[in-house]
Amino acid sequence: AQSVTQPDIHITVSEGASLELRCNYSYGATPYLFWYVQSPGQGLQLLLKYFSGDTLVQGIKGFEAEFKRSQSSFNLRKPSVHWSDAAEYFCAAAEGGGNKLTFGTGTQLKVEL
Amino acid sequence: NAGVMQNPRHLVRRRGQEARLRCSPMKGHSHVYWYRQLPEEGLKFMVYLQKENIIDESGMPKERFSAEFPKEGPSILRIQQVVRGDSAAYFCASSLTSGGTDTQYFGPGTRLTVL
C-alpha cells in the first residue's frame, strides 16, 4: 500500500541550529512530493513541492528539500532555524498525475531560544 | 484574495445529531478536497469534488458521511448520527485545476467534538 512515513514525532532544536526532518515514501513509482507546515489552530501551508527534475527543491521561508530516489526519501532542511519555525510539519505524496494526497503523521518541531 | 474559508471553526454535537461543515474554496477554484485529521495522526483523504460532481470518494466512510459541491454556494460535508469516533479536525482544500502538480490550498479546518 502507498504510504508516507515520518519517523520523528518530536524534534527539538536550538534557534540558529540547522534542521533536518525526515520523510520516506513507499510507492510503486516516484510520486509527487510535498512538505506542508501547520501552525496551531491553522490550516496547512505549502512549503515546497517536487515533481521531477532537479532533486534539490527550494521553498518558502528558507526551507529546502532533497529527493533521493535510492533511499525513497524527501527530507526537509533549513540551515538556521528561527523561533517562528516552531510548528508541525507534514510530508505528503500523491501518485503521479493524481491529486489525492497521502500524509505522514507529522513531526512536531520545538525551537529552544 | 481570500483563502479557503471553513465554518464553523469549532462544532460541538451530541451523539446522534447531524454535523454540517462548510467550505468555500479560493476564488476561481472549482476543485475541492476534504481531509480528516484524527488526534495524533496525519490527514487522511476523504473525498474530491468538482462543481456538482463527486470525482473520488474512496476515503469516505460508507455510512453516515456525504459531501456535495453545488453549482452555487460552498461545499458541504455532512455527517449524520455522529458518534464519538467522528471527533476530529476536518480540513478542506481547493485547487485551480485537477492536475496533480497544482497546489492544494488548505483552510483552517473545522474541529468537531462529539459529546
Interface residues (C-beta under 8 A of the other chain):
Chain A: V4 Q6 Y32 Y36 G41 Q42 G43 L44 Q45 L46 K49 F51 F90 A92 A94 E95 G96 G97 G98 N99 K100 L101 T102 F103 G104 T105 G106
Chain B: G3 V4 Q6 H31 Y33 Y35 E40 E41 G42 L43 K44 F45 Y48 D56 S58 G59 F91 A93 S95 S98 G99 G100 T101 D102 T103 Q104 Y105 F106 G107 P108 G109
